[in-house]
Amino acid sequence: MTTTSEPTSLSDAALGQVLGLAHERAIDGIRVPDLASAAGYSPFHFSRMFAASVGIPPGQYLTALRMDAAKRLLLNNEHAVIDIATAVGFGSLSSFSRRFRACVGIAPGQLRKLADRVADHPARPFRLVDEDAPSVEVTPVLPEGMADATLWVGWYAS
């Protein structure tokens, strides 16, 4: 009797294809079934293989891409939060705000206020969590010519 085992993770080519597609179309409303179709798998099987390859489910990955785009828009322009929510693929302000707070740890409007407050002062370490929480020391290496850049690290809840 011959048995064939199913792959447990995506091939490098399939993974590269779906990651590229996710990055290109995350804010256009692409969904997990669309990514699964591009990879040639059912949504259920694709989700298991994607999570085995990347470490998180594809829906969570798409949400992270949308939240990244939202943070960039919030910090780089003065558009209303509802306009930013719509621009990154959310149908309602309440669902966007709820998801943003769950992912980032603060409301979208608070991120703007915090950014403005932090921008007016020299960078210094701060915590938004319990002082006893574990911490990590990071020494970033910036590209040449970016020595004066401001870099925010490690302050998102998830």
DSSP file (Angstrom, degrees, kcal/mol; ACC not computed):
  #  RESIDUE AA STRUCTURE BP1 BP2  ACC     N-H-->O    O-->H-N    N-H-->O    O-->H-N    TCO  KAPPA ALPHA  PHI   PSI    X-CA   Y-CA   Z-CA
    1    1 A M              0   0    0      0, 0.0     2,-0.5     0, 0.0     0, 0.0   0.000 360.0 360.0 360.0 129.9    0.0    0.0    0.0
    2    2 A T        -     0   0    0      2,-0.0     2,-0.4     0, 0.0     0, 0.0  -0.876 360.0-172.1-105.7 131.8    1.4    3.4   -1.0
    3    3 A T        -     0   0    0     -2,-0.5     2,-0.5     2,-0.0     0, 0.0  -0.952  10.4-152.9-121.2 144.6    0.6    6.5    0.9
    4    4 A T        -     0   0    0     -2,-0.4     2,-0.4     0, 0.0    -2,-0.0  -0.949  15.9-138.0-113.0 134.6    1.4   10.0    0.0
    5    5 A S        -     0   0    0     -2,-0.5     3,-0.1     1,-0.0    -2,-0.0  -0.724  16.9-121.6 -94.2 142.1    1.7   12.6    2.7
    6    6 A E        -     0   0    0     -2,-0.4     2,-0.1     1,-0.1    -1,-0.0  -0.512  35.5-102.0 -73.8 143.8    0.3   16.0    2.3
    7    7 A P        -     0   0    0      0, 0.0    -1,-0.1     0, 0.0     3,-0.1  -0.433  24.4-153.6 -65.3 144.2    2.8   18.9    2.6
    8    8 A T  S    S+     0   0    0     -2,-0.1     2,-0.3     1,-0.1    44,-0.2   0.618  75.2  28.0 -96.0 -14.0    2.6   20.5    6.0
    9    9 A S  S    S-     0   0    0     43,-0.1    41,-0.2    44,-0.1     2,-0.1  -0.930  91.7 -90.4-140.1 166.1    3.9   23.9    4.9
   10   10 A L        -     0   0    0     39,-0.8    -2,-0.1    -2,-0.3    36,-0.0  -0.439  43.9-107.8 -75.9 148.0    3.8   26.0    1.7
   11   11 A S     >  -     0   0    0     -2,-0.1     4,-3.1     1,-0.1     5,-0.3  -0.317  33.0-108.4 -66.0 159.2    6.7   25.7   -0.8
   12   12 A D  H  > S+     0   0    0      1,-0.2     4,-2.6     2,-0.2     5,-0.2   0.892 120.9  50.3 -57.0 -39.9    9.0   28.7   -1.0
   13   13 A A  H  > S+     0   0    0      2,-0.2     4,-2.2     1,-0.2    -1,-0.2   0.935 113.1  44.1 -66.0 -46.0    7.5   29.6   -4.4
   14   14 A A  H  > S+     0   0    0      2,-0.2     4,-2.6     1,-0.2     5,-0.2   0.911 114.7  49.9 -65.2 -41.8    3.9   29.4   -3.2
   15   15 A L  H  X S+     0   0    0     -4,-3.1     4,-2.6     1,-0.2     5,-0.3   0.933 110.7  49.2 -63.1 -45.5    4.7   31.3    0.0
   16   16 A G  H  X S+     0   0    0     -4,-2.6     4,-2.2    -5,-0.3    -1,-0.2   0.897 111.6  50.5 -59.1 -40.9    6.5   34.0   -1.9
   17   17 A Q  H  X S+     0   0    0     -4,-2.2     4,-2.3     2,-0.2    -2,-0.2   0.936 113.9  42.1 -64.1 -48.0    3.6   34.3   -4.3
   18   18 A V  H  X S+     0   0    0     -4,-2.6     4,-2.6     2,-0.2    -2,-0.2   0.859 113.7  52.0 -72.8 -33.1    0.9   34.7   -1.5
   19   19 A L  H  X S+     0   0    0     -4,-2.6     4,-2.5    -5,-0.2    -1,-0.2   0.922 111.2  48.2 -66.2 -41.6    3.1   37.0    0.6
   20   20 A G  H  X S+     0   0    0     -4,-2.2     4,-2.3    -5,-0.3    -2,-0.2   0.927 113.3  47.4 -61.1 -44.9    3.6   39.2   -2.4
   21   21 A L  H  X S+     0   0    0     -4,-2.3     4,-2.3     2,-0.2    -2,-0.2   0.902 111.2  51.4 -63.3 -41.9   -0.1   39.2   -3.2
   22   22 A A  H  X S+     0   0    0     -4,-2.6     4,-1.4     1,-0.2    -2,-0.2   0.922 112.2  46.1 -61.8 -44.3   -1.0   39.9    0.5
   23   23 A H  H  < S+     0   0    0     -4,-2.5     4,-0.3     1,-0.2    -2,-0.2   0.882 115.1  47.2 -67.8 -37.2    1.4   42.9    0.6
   24   24 A E  H  < S+     0   0    0     -4,-2.3    -1,-0.2    -5,-0.2    -2,-0.2   0.867 128.1  22.3 -69.4 -36.5    0.1   44.3   -2.7
   25   25 A R  H ><>S+     0   0    0     -4,-2.3     5,-1.7    -5,-0.2     3,-1.0   0.259  83.0 111.1-122.5  12.7   -3.6   43.9   -1.9
   26   26 A A  G ><5S+     0   0    0     -4,-1.4     3,-1.1     1,-0.3    -1,-0.1   0.916  88.1  41.9 -56.6 -45.8   -4.0   43.8    1.8
   27   27 A I  G 3 5S+     0   0    0     -4,-0.3    -1,-0.3     1,-0.2    -2,-0.1   0.574 103.3  69.2 -82.0  -5.7   -5.7   47.2    2.0
   28   28 A D  G < 5S-     0   0    0     -3,-1.0    -1,-0.2    60,-0.1    -2,-0.2   0.450 121.6 -99.5 -86.4  -0.5   -7.8   46.4   -1.1
   29   29 A G  T < 5 +     0   0    0     -3,-1.1    -3,-0.2    -4,-0.3    -2,-0.1   0.672  59.1 170.3  94.7  17.8   -9.8   43.9    0.9
   30   30 A I      < -     0   0    0     -5,-1.7     2,-0.2    -8,-0.1    -1,-0.2  -0.345  18.5-155.2 -60.5 145.5   -8.1   40.6   -0.2
   31   31 A R    >>  -     0   0    0      1,-0.1     4,-1.8    31,-0.0     3,-0.6  -0.734  29.4 -98.8-122.5 169.1   -9.2   37.7    2.0
   32   32 A V  H 3> S+     0   0    0     -2,-0.2     4,-2.8     1,-0.2     5,-0.2   0.892 120.5  56.1 -56.6 -44.3   -7.8   34.4    3.0
   33   33 A P  H 3> S+     0   0    0      0, 0.0     4,-2.3     0, 0.0    -1,-0.2   0.859 105.8  53.2 -59.0 -31.8   -9.9   32.5    0.3
   34   34 A D  H <> S+     0   0    0     -3,-0.6     4,-2.0     2,-0.2    -2,-0.2   0.919 111.2  45.0 -66.3 -42.7   -8.3   34.7   -2.3
   35   35 A L  H  X S+     0   0    0     -4,-1.8     4,-1.7     2,-0.2    -1,-0.2   0.901 112.4  52.2 -66.2 -40.7   -4.8   33.8   -1.1
   36   36 A A  H  X>S+     0   0    0     -4,-2.8     5,-2.5     1,-0.2     4,-1.1   0.912 109.0  50.1 -61.5 -43.1   -5.7   30.1   -0.9
   37   37 A S  H  <5S+     0   0    0     -4,-2.3     3,-0.5     1,-0.2    -1,-0.2   0.906 107.9  52.8 -62.1 -42.2   -7.0   30.2   -4.4
   38   38 A A  H  <5S+     0   0    0     -4,-2.0    -1,-0.2     1,-0.2    -2,-0.2   0.836 112.7  45.3 -62.8 -32.4   -3.7   31.8   -5.6
   39   39 A A  H  <5S-     0   0    0     -4,-1.7    -1,-0.2     2,-0.2    -2,-0.2   0.610 115.6-117.1 -86.6 -13.2   -1.8   29.0   -3.9
   40   40 A G  T  <5S+     0   0    0     -4,-1.1     2,-0.3    -3,-0.5    -3,-0.2   0.780  74.4 111.6  85.1  28.1   -4.1   26.3   -5.3
   41   41 A Y  S   <S-     0   0    0     -5,-2.5    -1,-0.3    -6,-0.1    -2,-0.2  -0.865  73.6 -96.4-128.3 162.4   -5.4   25.0   -1.9
   42   42 A S     >  -     0   0    0     -2,-0.3     4,-3.1     1,-0.1     5,-0.3  -0.442  43.1-111.0 -69.1 153.9   -8.7   25.0   -0.1
   43   43 A P  H  > S+     0   0    0      0, 0.0     4,-2.4     0, 0.0     5,-0.2   0.886 117.2  49.7 -55.5 -39.9   -9.0   27.9    2.5
   44   44 A F  H  > S+     0   0    0      2,-0.2     4,-1.8     1,-0.2     5,-0.2   0.958 115.3  40.8 -64.9 -51.1   -8.8   25.4    5.4
   45   45 A H  H  > S+     0   0    0      1,-0.2     4,-2.3     2,-0.2     5,-0.2   0.903 115.3  52.2 -65.7 -40.6   -5.8   23.5    4.1
   46   46 A F  H  X S+     0   0    0     -4,-3.1     4,-3.3     1,-0.2     5,-0.3   0.922 106.6  53.6 -60.0 -44.4   -4.1   26.7    3.0
   47   47 A S  H  X S+     0   0    0     -4,-2.4     4,-2.3    -5,-0.3    -1,-0.2   0.898 110.1  47.1 -59.9 -41.7   -4.6   28.3    6.5
   48   48 A R  H  X S+     0   0    0     -4,-1.8     4,-1.9     2,-0.2    -1,-0.2   0.924 115.7  44.7 -64.7 -44.0   -2.9   25.3    8.2
   49   49 A M  H  X S+     0   0    0     -4,-2.3     4,-1.8     2,-0.2   -39,-0.8   0.887 112.8  50.8 -69.4 -39.1    0.0   25.4    5.7
   50   50 A F  H  X>S+     0   0    0     -4,-3.3     4,-3.2     2,-0.2     5,-0.5   0.939 110.6  48.9 -62.4 -47.4    0.4   29.2    5.9
   51   51 A A  H  X5S+     0   0    0     -4,-2.3     4,-1.8    -5,-0.3    -1,-0.2   0.875 111.0  50.6 -62.0 -37.4    0.5   29.1    9.7
   52   52 A A  H  <5S+     0   0    0     -4,-1.9    -1,-0.2   -44,-0.2    -2,-0.2   0.845 117.1  41.3 -67.2 -32.7    3.1   26.3    9.6
   53   53 A S  H  <5S+     0   0    0     -4,-1.8    -2,-0.2    -5,-0.1    -1,-0.2   0.882 129.8  23.5 -80.8 -40.8    5.2   28.4    7.2
   54   54 A V  H  <5S-     0   0    0     -4,-3.2    -3,-0.2     2,-0.3    -2,-0.2   0.731  97.8-120.2-103.7 -28.6    4.8   31.8    8.7
   55   55 A G  S  <<S+     0   0    0     -4,-1.8    -4,-0.2    -5,-0.5    -3,-0.1   0.293  86.9  64.1 103.0 -10.0    4.0   31.2   12.4
   56   56 A I  S    S-     0   0    0     -6,-0.3    -2,-0.3     2,-0.0    -1,-0.2  -0.967  92.0 -92.2-139.1 156.4    0.6   33.0   12.4
   57   57 A P     >  -     0   0    0      0, 0.0     4,-1.9     0, 0.0     3,-0.2  -0.288  37.3-115.1 -65.3 154.3   -2.7   32.4   10.6
   58   58 A P  H  > S+     0   0    0      0, 0.0     4,-2.5     0, 0.0     5,-0.2   0.843 114.4  56.1 -62.6 -34.3   -3.2   34.2    7.2
   59   59 A G  H  > S+     0   0    0      1,-0.2     4,-2.2     2,-0.2     5,-0.1   0.905 108.5  47.5 -63.2 -40.6   -6.1   36.3    8.6
   60   60 A Q  H  > S+     0   0    0     -3,-0.2     4,-2.2     2,-0.2    -1,-0.2   0.862 110.5  53.1 -67.1 -35.9   -3.9   37.6   11.4
   61   61 A Y  H  X S+     0   0    0     -4,-1.9     4,-2.0     2,-0.2    -2,-0.2   0.927 109.6  47.6 -64.6 -45.0   -1.1   38.3    8.8
   62   62 A L  H  X S+     0   0    0     -4,-2.5     4,-2.3     1,-0.2    -2,-0.2   0.903 111.0  51.6 -62.8 -40.7   -3.5   40.3    6.7
   63   63 A T  H  X S+     0   0    0     -4,-2.2     4,-2.8     1,-0.2    -1,-0.2   0.911 107.6  52.8 -61.9 -41.7   -4.8   42.2    9.7
   64   64 A A  H  X S+     0   0    0     -4,-2.2     4,-2.2     1,-0.2    -1,-0.2   0.892 109.0  49.6 -61.9 -39.3   -1.1   43.0   10.7
   65   65 A L  H  X S+     0   0    0     -4,-2.0     4,-2.1     2,-0.2    -1,-0.2   0.911 112.3  47.7 -65.0 -41.2   -0.5   44.4    7.2
   66   66 A R  H  X S+     0   0    0     -4,-2.3     4,-2.4     2,-0.2    -2,-0.2   0.897 111.8  49.5 -66.7 -40.1   -3.7   46.6    7.4
   67   67 A M  H  X S+     0   0    0     -4,-2.8     4,-2.8     2,-0.2    -2,-0.2   0.881 108.9  53.1 -66.8 -37.6   -2.7   47.8   10.9
   68   68 A D  H  X S+     0   0    0     -4,-2.2     4,-2.2    -5,-0.2    -2,-0.2   0.940 110.9  46.5 -61.0 -46.6    0.7   48.7    9.6
   69   69 A A  H  X S+     0   0    0     -4,-2.1     4,-2.3     1,-0.2    -2,-0.2   0.904 112.4  51.1 -61.9 -41.0   -0.8   50.7    6.8
   70   70 A A  H  X S+     0   0    0     -4,-2.4     4,-2.9     2,-0.2     5,-0.2   0.925 108.9  50.2 -63.1 -45.0   -3.2   52.4    9.3
   71   71 A K  H  X S+     0   0    0     -4,-2.8     4,-2.1     1,-0.2    -1,-0.2   0.918 110.9  49.7 -59.9 -43.0   -0.4   53.4   11.7
   72   72 A R  H  X S+     0   0    0     -4,-2.2     4,-1.3     1,-0.2    -1,-0.2   0.917 113.1  46.0 -62.5 -43.0    1.6   54.9    8.8
   73   73 A L  H  X S+     0   0    0     -4,-2.3     4,-1.0     1,-0.2     6,-0.3   0.911 111.8  51.5 -66.8 -41.8   -1.5   56.9    7.6
   74   74 A L  H  < S+     0   0    0     -4,-2.9    -1,-0.2     1,-0.2    -2,-0.2   0.871 115.7  41.5 -62.1 -36.4   -2.3   58.0   11.2
   75   75 A L  H  < S+     0   0    0     -4,-2.1    -1,-0.2    -5,-0.2    -2,-0.2   0.657 117.9  45.0 -86.7 -16.5    1.3   59.3   11.7
   76   76 A N  H  < S+     0   0    0     -4,-1.3     2,-0.3    -3,-0.2    -2,-0.2   0.405 114.7  23.0-114.2   2.9    1.8   60.8    8.3
   77   77 A N     <  -     0   0    0     -4,-1.0    -1,-0.0    -3,-0.2     0, 0.0  -0.961  66.3-119.8-156.5 175.5   -1.3   62.8    7.6
   78   78 A E        +     0   0    0     -2,-0.3     3,-0.1    -3,-0.0    -4,-0.1   0.158  57.6 140.1-107.7  17.2   -4.3   64.5    9.2
   79   79 A H        -     0   0    0     -6,-0.3    -2,-0.1     1,-0.1     5,-0.0  -0.225  63.3 -93.0 -59.8 151.3   -7.1   62.5    7.5
   80   80 A A     >  -     0   0    0      1,-0.1     4,-1.8     4,-0.0     3,-0.4  -0.312  32.1-117.5 -62.3 149.1  -10.1   61.6    9.8
   81   81 A V  H  > S+     0   0    0      1,-0.2     4,-2.8     2,-0.2     5,-0.2   0.872 115.3  56.9 -59.4 -38.3   -9.8   58.2   11.4
   82   82 A I  H  > S+     0   0    0      1,-0.2     4,-2.2     2,-0.2    -1,-0.2   0.882 105.8  51.0 -61.3 -37.5  -12.9   57.0    9.6
   83   83 A D  H  > S+     0   0    0     -3,-0.4     4,-2.2     2,-0.2    -1,-0.2   0.882 111.2  47.6 -67.2 -37.2  -11.2   57.8    6.3
   84   84 A I  H  X S+     0   0    0     -4,-1.8     4,-1.6     2,-0.2    -2,-0.2   0.903 109.2  54.1 -69.4 -40.9   -8.1   55.9    7.3
   85   85 A A  H  <>S+     0   0    0     -4,-2.8     5,-2.6     1,-0.2     3,-0.3   0.933 112.2  44.1 -57.2 -46.6  -10.3   52.9    8.4
   86   86 A T  H ><5S+     0   0    0     -4,-2.2     3,-1.5     1,-0.2    -1,-0.2   0.892 109.2  57.1 -64.9 -40.5  -11.9   52.9    5.0
   87   87 A A  H 3<5S+     0   0    0     -4,-2.2    -1,-0.2     1,-0.3    -2,-0.2   0.785 107.9  47.5 -64.0 -27.9   -8.6   53.3    3.2
   88   88 A V  T 3<5S-     0   0    0     -4,-1.6    -1,-0.3    -3,-0.3    -2,-0.2   0.241 128.3 -90.9-102.4  14.4   -7.2   50.1    4.9
   89   89 A G  T < 5S+     0   0    0     -3,-1.5     2,-0.4     1,-0.3    -3,-0.2   0.629  79.0 133.6  98.0  14.8  -10.2   48.0    4.2
   90   90 A F      < -     0   0    0     -5,-2.6    -1,-0.3    -6,-0.2    -2,-0.1  -0.812  42.4-154.6 -99.8 141.0  -12.5   48.3    7.2
   91   91 A G  S    S+     0   0    0     -2,-0.4     2,-0.3     1,-0.1    -1,-0.1   0.644  76.3  32.5 -86.6 -16.5  -16.2   48.9    6.6
   92   92 A S     >  -     0   0    0      1,-0.1     4,-1.9    -7,-0.1     5,-0.2  -0.992  67.7-132.4-143.4 150.6  -16.9   50.6    9.9
   93   93 A L  H  > S+     0   0    0     -2,-0.3     4,-3.1     1,-0.2     5,-0.2   0.887 107.5  54.8 -64.7 -40.4  -15.1   52.9   12.3
   94   94 A S  H  > S+     0   0    0      1,-0.2     4,-2.4     2,-0.2     5,-0.2   0.915 109.2  45.5 -65.1 -42.4  -16.1   50.8   15.3
   95   95 A S  H  > S+     0   0    0      2,-0.2     4,-2.3     1,-0.2    -1,-0.2   0.900 115.6  48.2 -67.9 -37.7  -14.7   47.6   13.9
   96   96 A F  H  X S+     0   0    0     -4,-1.9     4,-3.1     2,-0.2     5,-0.2   0.947 113.1  46.9 -63.4 -48.5  -11.5   49.3   12.9
   97   97 A S  H  X S+     0   0    0     -4,-3.1     4,-2.5     1,-0.2     5,-0.2   0.900 113.2  49.0 -62.4 -41.8  -11.1   51.0   16.3
   98   98 A R  H  X S+     0   0    0     -4,-2.4     4,-2.0    -5,-0.2    -1,-0.2   0.936 115.6  42.9 -62.1 -47.7  -11.8   47.8   18.2
   99   99 A R  H  X S+     0   0    0     -4,-2.3     4,-2.2     2,-0.2     5,-0.2   0.895 113.4  52.3 -66.8 -40.6   -9.3   45.8   16.0
  100  100 A F  H  X>S+     0   0    0     -4,-3.1     4,-3.4     1,-0.2     5,-0.6   0.938 110.7  47.0 -61.1 -47.9   -6.7   48.6   16.2
  101  101 A R  H  X5S+     0   0    0     -4,-2.5     4,-1.6     1,-0.2    -1,-0.2   0.895 112.3  50.6 -62.5 -40.0   -6.9   48.8   20.0
  102  102 A A  H  <5S+     0   0    0     -4,-2.0    -1,-0.2    -5,-0.2    -2,-0.2   0.879 119.8  35.9 -65.2 -37.5   -6.6   45.0   20.2
  103  103 A C  H  <5S+     0   0    0     -4,-2.2    55,-1.9    -5,-0.1    -2,-0.2   0.885 130.6  27.4 -83.1 -41.1   -3.5   44.9   17.9
  104  104 A V  H  <5S-     0   0    0     -4,-3.4    53,-1.2     2,-0.2    -3,-0.2   0.769  96.7-124.3 -98.2 -30.4   -1.7   48.1   18.9
  105  105 A G  S  <<S+     0   0    0     -4,-1.6     2,-0.3    -5,-0.6    -4,-0.2   0.270  83.4  60.1 102.8 -11.8   -2.8   48.6   22.5
  106  106 A I  S    S-     0   0    0     -6,-0.3    -1,-0.3     2,-0.0    -2,-0.2  -0.941  90.4 -91.8-140.8 163.2   -4.2   52.1   22.2
  107  107 A A     >  -     0   0    0     -2,-0.3     4,-1.8     1,-0.1     3,-0.2  -0.353  40.2-109.8 -72.2 156.0   -7.0   53.8   20.1
  108  108 A P  H  > S+     0   0    0      0, 0.0     4,-1.5     0, 0.0    -1,-0.1   0.896 119.2  49.6 -54.4 -44.6   -6.1   55.3   16.7
  109  109 A G  H  > S+     0   0    0      1,-0.2     4,-2.0     2,-0.2     5,-0.1   0.859 107.8  54.6 -64.6 -34.7   -6.6   58.8   17.9
  110  110 A Q  H  > S+     0   0    0     -3,-0.2     4,-2.9     1,-0.2     5,-0.2   0.851 101.9  58.3 -67.0 -33.9   -4.4   58.1   21.0
  111  111 A L  H  X S+     0   0    0     -4,-1.8     4,-2.5     2,-0.2    -1,-0.2   0.930 107.0  47.7 -60.9 -43.9   -1.6   57.0   18.7
  112  112 A R  H  X S+     0   0    0     -4,-1.5     4,-2.4     2,-0.2    -2,-0.2   0.933 113.2  47.4 -61.2 -46.4   -1.6   60.4   17.0
  113  113 A K  H  X S+     0   0    0     -4,-2.0     4,-2.4     1,-0.2    -2,-0.2   0.912 112.9  48.5 -63.4 -42.5   -1.6   62.2   20.3
  114  114 A L  H  X S+     0   0    0     -4,-2.9     4,-2.9     2,-0.2     5,-0.2   0.910 110.4  51.6 -64.2 -41.6    1.2   60.1   21.6
  115  115 A A  H  X S+     0   0    0     -4,-2.5     4,-2.3    -5,-0.2    -2,-0.2   0.910 111.0  48.0 -61.7 -42.1    3.2   60.6   18.5
  116  116 A D  H  X S+     0   0    0     -4,-2.4     4,-1.0     2,-0.2    -1,-0.2   0.913 113.5  47.4 -64.6 -41.8    2.8   64.3   18.7
  117  117 A R  H  < S+     0   0    0     -4,-2.4     3,-0.4     1,-0.2    -2,-0.2   0.912 114.9  44.9 -66.3 -42.5    3.8   64.3   22.4
  118  118 A V  H >< S+     0   0    0     -4,-2.9     3,-1.5     1,-0.2    -1,-0.2   0.848 106.6  60.6 -69.7 -34.9    6.8   62.1   21.8
  119  119 A A  H 3< S+     0   0    0     -4,-2.3    -1,-0.2     1,-0.3    -2,-0.2   0.766  98.2  58.9 -65.8 -25.4    7.9   64.1   18.7
  120  120 A D  T 3< S+     0   0    0     -4,-1.0    -1,-0.3    -3,-0.4    -2,-0.2   0.490 106.4  52.8 -82.7  -2.8    8.3   67.3   20.8
  121  121 A H  S <  S-     0   0    0     -3,-1.5     3,-0.1    -4,-0.2     2,-0.0  -0.912  94.9 -91.8-131.7 155.4   10.9   65.7   23.2
  122  122 A P        -     0   0    0      0, 0.0    -2,-0.1     0, 0.0     2,-0.1  -0.350  58.2 -91.0 -62.3 148.6   14.1   63.9   22.8
  123  123 A A        +     0   0    0     -4,-0.1    -4,-0.0    -2,-0.0    -5,-0.0  -0.359  56.2 162.8 -63.6 137.2   13.8   60.2   22.6
  124  124 A R        -     0   0    0     -3,-0.1    -3,-0.0    -2,-0.1     0, 0.0  -0.979  43.9 -89.1-150.7 151.9   13.9   58.3   25.9
  125  125 A P        +     0   0    0      0, 0.0     2,-0.3     0, 0.0     0, 0.0  -0.315  51.1 165.9 -62.7 144.2   12.9   54.9   27.0
  126  126 A F        -     0   0    0      0, 0.0     2,-0.4     0, 0.0    -2,-0.0  -0.972  22.6-142.8-152.1 162.2    9.3   54.5   28.2
  127  127 A R        -     0   0    0     -2,-0.3     4,-0.1     1,-0.1    28,-0.1  -0.973  15.3-170.9-130.4 144.0    6.9   51.6   28.9
  128  128 A L  S    S+     0   0    0     -2,-0.4     2,-0.2     2,-0.1    -1,-0.1   0.338  77.0  61.9-106.2   2.0    3.2   51.3   28.4
  129  129 A V  S    S-     0   0    0      1,-0.2    -2,-0.1     4,-0.1    28,-0.0  -0.603 103.0 -56.0-120.0 179.4    3.1   48.0   30.4
  130  130 A D    >   -     0   0    0     -2,-0.2     3,-1.8     1,-0.1    -1,-0.2  -0.256  44.7-126.9 -56.6 138.1    3.9   46.8   33.9
  131  131 A E  T 3  S+     0   0    0      1,-0.3    -1,-0.1    -4,-0.1    -2,-0.0   0.754 109.5  57.1 -59.7 -25.4    7.4   47.6   35.1
  132  132 A D  T 3  S+     0   0    0      2,-0.0    -1,-0.3     3,-0.0     3,-0.1   0.497  80.5 113.4 -86.6  -3.6    7.9   43.9   35.9
  133  133 A A  S <  S-     0   0    0     -3,-1.8    -4,-0.1     1,-0.1     0, 0.0  -0.381  80.7 -95.8 -66.8 146.0    7.2   42.8   32.4
  134  134 A P        -     0   0    0      0, 0.0     2,-0.3     0, 0.0    -1,-0.1  -0.262  45.0-161.2 -60.9 149.4   10.1   41.2   30.6
  135  135 A S        -     0   0    0     -3,-0.1     2,-0.4     2,-0.0    -3,-0.0  -0.884  10.3-145.9-130.5 164.4   12.1   43.5   28.3
  136  136 A V        -     0   0    0     -2,-0.3     2,-0.5    18,-0.1     0, 0.0  -0.989  13.6-135.9-129.9 136.5   14.5   43.2   25.4
  137  137 A E        -     0   0    0     -2,-0.4     2,-0.4     2,-0.0    -2,-0.0  -0.832  25.6-169.1 -94.3 129.8   17.4   45.4   24.6
  138  138 A V        -     0   0    0     -2,-0.5    15,-0.0    15,-0.1    -2,-0.0  -0.953  17.9-166.9-123.1 136.4   17.7   46.2   20.9
  139  139 A T        -     0   0    0     -2,-0.4     2,-0.1     2,-0.0    -2,-0.0  -0.868  22.1-155.1-119.6  95.4   20.5   47.9   19.0
  140  140 A P        -     0   0    0      0, 0.0     2,-0.6     0, 0.0    -2,-0.0  -0.368   7.1-148.2 -72.9 148.9   19.1   48.9   15.6
  141  141 A V        -     0   0    0     -2,-0.1    -2,-0.0     0, 0.0     0, 0.0  -0.961  20.0-157.8-115.2 111.1   21.4   49.3   12.6
  142  142 A L        -     0   0    0     -2,-0.6     3,-0.1     1,-0.1     5,-0.1  -0.567  24.8 -96.4 -90.5 151.8   20.0   51.9   10.3
  143  143 A P    >   -     0   0    0      0, 0.0     3,-1.8     0, 0.0    -1,-0.1  -0.250  57.8 -79.9 -59.6 153.8   20.7   52.3    6.6
  144  144 A E  T 3  S+     0   0    0      1,-0.3     0, 0.0     2,-0.1     0, 0.0  -0.271 120.1  28.1 -56.2 138.6   23.4   54.8    5.8
  145  145 A G  T 3  S+     0   0    0     -3,-0.1    -1,-0.3     4,-0.0     3,-0.2   0.415  98.6  91.2  89.0  -1.2   22.1   58.4    5.8
  146  146 A M    X   +     0   0    0     -3,-1.8     3,-2.2     1,-0.2    -2,-0.1   0.127  42.4 119.4-110.4  19.0   19.4   57.6    8.4
  147  147 A A  T 3  S+     0   0    0      1,-0.3    -1,-0.2    -5,-0.1    -3,-0.1   0.776  78.0  47.4 -58.9 -28.5   21.5   58.4   11.5
  148  148 A D  T 3  S+     0   0    0     -3,-0.2    -1,-0.3     2,-0.1    -2,-0.1   0.279  86.4 124.5 -96.6  10.9   19.0   61.2   12.5
  149  149 A A    <   -     0   0    0     -3,-2.2     2,-0.5     1,-0.1    -3,-0.0  -0.349  61.2-126.1 -71.3 150.1   15.9   59.1   12.0
  150  150 A T        -     0   0    0     -2,-0.0     2,-0.4     2,-0.0    -1,-0.1  -0.847  28.2-168.9 -94.2 133.0   13.4   58.6   14.8
  151  151 A L        -     0   0    0     -2,-0.5     2,-0.5     2,-0.0    -2,-0.0  -0.986  11.0-161.2-129.3 123.8   12.7   54.9   15.5
  152  152 A W        -     0   0    0     -2,-0.4     2,-0.4     2,-0.0     3,-0.1  -0.913  19.2-176.9-104.2 126.8    9.9   53.5   17.7
  153  153 A V        -     0   0    0     -2,-0.5   -15,-0.1     1,-0.1    -2,-0.0  -0.979  49.5  -6.0-130.4 135.0   10.5   50.0   18.8
  154  154 A G  S    S+     0   0    0     -2,-0.4    -1,-0.1     1,-0.1   -18,-0.1   0.735  80.7 117.4  70.0  30.1    8.5   47.5   20.8
  155  155 A W        +     0   0    0    -28,-0.1     2,-0.4    -3,-0.1    -1,-0.1   0.324  45.5 100.6-113.8  11.2    5.5   49.5   22.0
  156  156 A Y        -     0   0    0      1,-0.1   -51,-0.2   -51,-0.1   -52,-0.2  -0.793  69.8-135.6 -97.8 139.6    2.7   47.5   20.3
  157  157 A A              0   0    0    -53,-1.2   -53,-0.2    -2,-0.4    -1,-0.1   0.818 360.0 360.0 -64.7 -32.9    0.7   45.1   22.4
  158  158 A S              0   0    0    -55,-1.9    -1,-0.2    -3,-0.0   -54,-0.2   0.321 360.0 360.0-152.0 360.0    0.8   42.4   19.7
